[in-house]
Amino acid sequence: MGMESAFDEMIDLARRVGLRVRHVHLGGNGGGLARIKGAGQLFIDLDAHPLDQLEQTARALACVSEVDVVFVRPDVRELLEKYREEGRELRPPAGPETGV
């Protein structure tokens, strides 16, 4: 499937897991998850390149545990898993120096 189709699937997925999707102008460097007044929101930066929008959306959804219990198209699931693994590699190990 194409990039646009994968992006559309991720937007639909975000809504299915209870996120409010907001398309806003953030200067090309924004986007991602936020919790506002207790509600999860996914921001899509309209000023970002479509590939960046796809990447930021995949990175954000990869952190949402509810994604694991709903059907996701296999190609999109693979993309989310890629970013989930990258996120694990970037996190510092838990320990007294990190406060975790």
Helices and strands as residue ranges (DSSP letters): H 3-16, E 20-24, E 32-36, E 39-45, H 50-62, G 65-69, H 74-90
